[in-house]
Amino acid sequence: MKKVVFGTLGSVIVAGALILNPYSMNFANEKFGEKTAEAKIPYKRDLLFVSDKNTDGNLETVASKKIKNVDTTVKKAMKVNIKNKKDKVAASSVSEYEDLAYNVEEVRNDKKLQKELSKAIKSGSKVYLYGGVTFEEYKELLDIKEVAIKKEGKKLRFDVNEKEEAKQKGGLKNNPNALTSEDDYTYDVIGYTLDEKEHNQLMISTISVAGAENEEIPTDYYAQEILDSTAETVDVEEQKYTASLESKSIFNWFKPETAKASSKIVKSSSSRVFGNAYWAGSKVGWTVTDWVLHRANSDGDKKYDYFFVEDNTTITTAAGWRADKLKTDHDIPYKNDYIRDWDPGDDSSSPYSISLSAPYGVSFGFNMSGNPKVNDIGSQQYDYGRWEVTNTKPLSTTGMKGVRFEPHTSWRSYAPDTLAVANIQEWGYFSRSGIKASSHVKMKVSYSY
C-alpha cells in the first residue's frame, strides 16, 4: 500500500516537473531507439535586417561574431536574417518577425513597405529604422501617433516637436549658453515597439566615427547597434523566464531543466539611449542612458508644477580603450520654467550626494569606482545643470570604464503649459595610445499632461 502511494506521488511530481520544464520530449524524432529533446524557446527573437547595399559578407560576419560571443542560451534564441533590399521578402511574412531593421531611405521611397512595417509594429513587432531618422519622420513612416513609454504609471514622450513647443505659453528661452541644435535630434538608429512590457521598448543610438566626420557610416555599424540591442533583450527575457520557472518548481525538489542564467540579472528598462564612438571599424567606447522623469507634489501651487529628472548614465569601453571623461547637460528650455536644484556638486570621492529639497524630498548617495572627479558647472541664471566627470587615475588602463553617473535636476514648470520638458545630452571621451574618439547623444525628456 505504501509503495502504491509513493509511486503515485512520485508520478505526480515527475509529471509536474515535466509540465514546468521548458523542454518537451519529441517522440516523433525517435531514431534507432534514441529519443531526442526538442527545445522550446519562448524568448526566441527572429531579426530581419535588410541592407540597402550589397552585404559582401560583412553583415554576415558581424552577425556571426555577435552570436558567437553571446551566452549559449542567448545564442540559441537569436536568429538573424540578413537580406539585401533586392531580395524579395513576402509582405505577408514581414509581421512574423519579432524585430525588423530597414534603412530609412528605402522606407521613404516605398509606400508599400511603409504599410507593411506599420502593420508589423501595430501587431507587436519592434521596428528599427537606421541611417539618420528623427522621431517625427519615424512616426510618419510607420503611421503611429507618438513614440512614448509608460513608466511608474506616467506617459513619457521622446517625440515632442517644434510645432508642439511653439504652442507652449512660456515659449523657448533665448539662451546663448544652451546647447541646442535640431541636427542633434536626428538619430542613426531608432527602434521602437508598441509592446509596453518589452525590455528596451525604445532604443535610440547615435554613432560617431573618429576621423571620419564627413564619411558615410558603414552599414555594419548600424547592424552592430541593432544586434547589441536584440541580444540584450533576449538575455533579459531569458533570465526572467528562467526565474519564473524556478519560482514555480514544486517544493523546490525539482528544478526546471533550464539553461543557467547569468549571475547578474540585467535590469529591465523601458528605454536605452546610446552614444557610440567608433574607430577603425570597431566600437571603442559608448555611453548608455536610462532616465525617469518624476512629478512632485506642488503643495497647492496653482501657477507651477514641480518635476525632477533622474539620469542614470554609464560610460564604458572596448578594445583596450580608456574612458577619460563624461559630460552631462540638463537644460530647462522654456522661458517660464525655472531650475530649482541640481546635484551632485563638486566632489572627488564616493559617495557622491544627491539632495533635492521640498517638495521633492530626494536624498541619497551613489558610488563610482575609481573615485573620478565631478566638476559641477551648472547655471541658475541660464537654467541648466551641467557636469564634467573626469578620470583621476591617469595610469589606469581602463580609466572610468563601467562608471555609472546619477545626476538629478529639479525645476518648476509653468502650469498653463501642457508639456514639461528637459533636454538631456551626454558626451563620452575616449583614448588609446594618443588616439582620441568621442560620442554624443541628445534627447528631449517630456512629461505629457
N, C-alpha and C positions, 0 to 999 in steps of 0.2 A: 504494500500500500504506500509506504514511504517512497519507494522507487518511482511509483506512478506519479505522485505529487511532485517529486523533484524533477522528473522528466518533463512534466507539463510546464512547470515554472521555467525550467531551462529553455524549453521551446519558445515560450512567450518572450523571454529576454533576448534570445538569439534573433527571433523574428523582429522584435523591436529594434535591435541594433542594425539589422539589415534595412529596415524601413528608414532609419535615420542616416544610413550610410550613403554618401554621395555617389558611390559606385554601385551599379546594378550588374548582376550576373547575366550575361547574354549566352544562353544555352544554344541559341541558333548558330553560334560560331564554333561549335564543337568540331574539332579536327583531330582524328586519330585518338579519340578518347580524352582529349585535353579540353578543359573548359577555360574560357578567357573572360576577363572582366572588361567591360566597356565603360569608360569614364563618362559621366555626365557632368558637364561644367556649366553651371547656371550663370557664372560670371564671365563667360566667353565673350570676346569682343572681335567682331569682324570689321576691319578697317578697309575701306576702299579709298585709295589715294590715286587721283587722276592727275597726271602731269601734262602740261601743255607743250612739253618738249620731249624729244627722244631721250629715253632714260639711259641708253648705252651702258646699262648695268650699274650706274652709280646709285640710284634709288634702291635697287635690289640689294646692293652691298650694304647700304646704310641700314635697311630694314633687317637684314640677316645678322648684322653685328649687334643691333639693338636687341633682337630676340635672343641671340646667343648670350648676351651679358646679363639678362634679367633672371630673376628667380625661376626655378624649374616650373613651379605651379603657374606663374605668370606666362612663361613660355608656352605652356600647353593651351592657355586661354587666348593668346593673341594670334590672330590670323590677319596677315597684311596682304592686300591685293593691290599690286602696282599696275596701273593701266596708263597707256598713252591716250590722249584725247581722240586719236584716230580709232582706237579700239572701241568697238560698239558695246555699250553697257545697256542692256534692256531696260527700258523705262520702268517696267513692272518690277524689276529686281532692285532698283536703287533704294527703295524704302525698307528693304530687308536687312540692310547693313546697320549695325549699331553706330558706326562712325563713318562719315563721308568727308573727303577733303578735295576741294577743287580750286584751281586758280581763279581768282575773282575776274580776271579779264575774260576768261572763257564763259563764265556765268553771265557777265554783262552782255555778251553777244549772242546768247542762246536763250530765247524766250521759253522754249520747250524744257530746257534744262532747269530754268528758274522754277517752272511749275512742278517739275519732278522733285527738286530739292525742297520746295515749300511743302509738298505733300509729305516728304520724308521727315522734316523737322516737326511737323504737326502730328506725326504718328509716333514721335518719341525718339527719333534718331538725333545724334549730335552732328551738326554740320560745321565743318571748318572751311572758311574762305581764306586763302592766303595770297600774298602778292601785293599788299597795300590796300586796305579797306577801312572805311570809317563805320561807326555804328549806324549812322543814318543810311548809308548805302547797303549795309548788311540787312537792315530791316526791309528796305525797299525790294531788294533782290529776292528775299525769301518770303515776302508778304506776311510779316509778323508785325504786331503793334508796337512792341517795345522789347528792349533787352534789359531784363530785371531779374533779380534773385530775391528770394524771401529768406530772411534771417532773423531769428528771435521774434517772429511774428510781424516783422516790418518788411515793406517792399523797398528795396534799394535799387536804384537805377544807375546805369552807366551811360545811357544814351541821350542825355539831355543835350539839345542842340541850340544853336544861336537864336532861332525863332522863339523857342520857349523862354530862353533867358531874356530876350527883349521884352517879354510881357511882364517880367517881374517889376514891381513898382519901384524897387530900390535901384535897379539898373546896375551896370558893371562899374567898378572903380576905374578911374584913370590913374593907374598906379605905375609909375615908371620903373619900380623895382619888382613888379610882378613878373613871374617867368611864364609868359603866355605866348603861344603860337599854335594856330589851328593845325599846322602840319604835325604837331605832336600828337594829335588825336587820330592820325592815320596809323593803323597797326599792320604789322606784317602778317599776323595771324589772328583771327577771331574764331573761336569755337564755342558753340552755344547749343543747349538743348532746352526744350520746354519742360523736361522732366525735373521737377524741383527736388526730387530725392537723390539725384545723382551726384556723386562726388565730382567736384570741379564742373558744376553746371555751366559755368562760364570760364573760358580760358582766353587770355589776351597775351600776345607775345610781340615784342619788338626785337629786331636784330641789327646790331651794329658790327660792321666788318672793319677791323683795324687796317688803315692804309688804303681803303677801297671805298671811300665815301660815295663816289660817283659811279661805281660799278654796279651792275645788276647782281642782286643776291642769287646765288645758285639755288636751284630747286631742292637739292638735297638738304640745305639748311632748313627750309620750311618743313621738309619731311622729318628731320631730326626733332624739331619742336613738337610736331603733332604726335610722333611716336613716343616721345617722353611723356606727354600728357596722357596718352592712351595707356601706356604701361603703368603709370601711377594710379590711374582709375582702376585698372584691373587688379593691381596689388591691394588697394583698399577694399574693393568688393570681395576679393578672395579671402582677405583676413576677416571681414565682417561675417562672411558666410561660414567660415570655419568656426568662429566664435559662437555663432548662433547654433550650430550643430552641437558643439561641446556643451552648451548650456542645456541642451535637451537630452543629453545622454542619460540613460536610466540608472539612477542611484550612483552615477559616476563609476559603475562597474565596467561598462563597456564604452570605450571612446570611439567615435566615428573614425573610419579609416580615411582621414583627410590628410592631405599634404601639410607639412608643418608651416605655419605662418611665420613671418619674420618676427624676430624677438621684439622689435619696436614697432608698434602699430602706427601707421601713418595717420595723422589727424585728418579727418574728413573735413573738407572745406567746400563752400558753395562757389568760391571763385579763386582763381590763381592768376596773378598778373606777373609776367616775366619780362625782365630786361636782360638781353643776352649780348655778350661780346664774343665775336668770332675772330680767329686769326689763323691764316694758312690752312683753311679747310676744317678747323676744329673749333668747337665751343670751348672757350678757355675760362670764362667767368660769367656769372649771372646773379641777378637779384630776383627773389620771388616774394611777392607781397600778397598778404591776405588782410582785409580790413573789415571793421564793423563800425557802423555809424549809429550812435546812441542818441535818443531824445530824452532829455531830463525833465523833471518836474519844474514848471516855470513859476511856481509859488504865486499864482494868481496874476502874473504879469501879462496883461492883455496885448501889450504892444510888441513883445518879443517872445519867441520860443528859444529854448536852450538846447544846444547839441554839443557832443564831443565825438571826435573820430579816434578810434583805436587802430593804430597802424602796426602791423607785425611784418617786418621785412628781414629776410635772411640773405646774406651775401656769401657766395661760395665760389669755388674754382675747380678746375680740372687741368690735366696735362702738365702738372708741375708749376702752374702759375700761382702768384700771390694775390691776395685781396688786400689792397693798400688803403682804400678809403670808400666810405659810403656817405652819400649826401642825400638828405631828405628835405622836401619842402612841402608845407601845408599852407596853401594860400586861400584866404576867405575873399571871394571875388566881388560880392555885392556891396554897393555904397552904403546901404543902411544896415549892414551886418557888421558886428564888431567882435574882434577877438577878445577872449577873456583871459585865457591862460594857455601855456604850452610847457611841456615837460618831456624829458629831463633837462635840467640846467647843465652848466659846465661841470664836468666830472671826469675822473680818470681811474675809477676803481669800482668794483661791484660792492653792494647792489646800487644800481642806478635808480633814482627815486622818481616816482610819478605821484603828483598830488594836485588834484583839481578841486578847488573849493566849492562850497554850496552854490547852486543847487545840484552839483554833480556828485559830490561825495566820493571821489575816486582817490584811493591811496594804496600804493603797493611799490615794491621794488623788484627789479629783474637783474639777472646776471648776464654778463658777456665774457666768454672765455678770453684770456689774454689781457683783460682789462684795457681795452682800447680807450683813447681819449675822445670825449664828447665835447664838441665846441658848439654852444648854443648861440646862434646868430639870428634869432627871431626878431620881429619888429612889432611893437604895439602900435606905432604910428601907421604902419602900412598893412597891418592885419595879416601877418603870416608868422608861422612857426617854421624855423629852419635850423638844421643841424648838419655838422660835419663830424663823422666818426672816423678816426684815423688810427692806424696800427702804431702801437708804441714799442713793438719788439722788432727792430729793423733786421735782426739776424734770423728771424723766423722764416722758414722756407715756405710757409703757407699763409703768413700774415693773419688776417681776420677770417680765414675760411671757416664757414659754418656759424659765424656770429649772427645772432638774431637781435635786432634793434626794435624797441617797442615804444616809440614816441606817441604822445597823446596831445591833441589840441582841442580846446573848447571855445565856443563862440555863442553870441546871441544873434538869432536870426529874426529879421523883421517879419512880424506875424502876417501882414497882408500878402506877402509873397507866398506862392504855392509850392515853392521849392526851397530846400535848404541844401546848399552846395559847398563843397570844399574841393579844391584842385590839389591833387597829390602828385608829386614827382619823386622818382628815385634814380640816383646815379650810382653806378659801381665803377671803381677804378682798379685796374689790374696790371701786373707787370711780371716779366720773366727775362732775366739776363739783359736788362736795358731796353727791352721791347715793352711798349705800353699798349693797352687796349681799354676800352670803356663801354659802358652800357647806359641807356637812358630810357625811361618809360614814364608816361604821364597819363593820368586818368581823372575823370570827374566823379566824385563821390556824391551821390544825390539821394536825399530823402524826399519822397513824393507824397504829398498830403492826399 
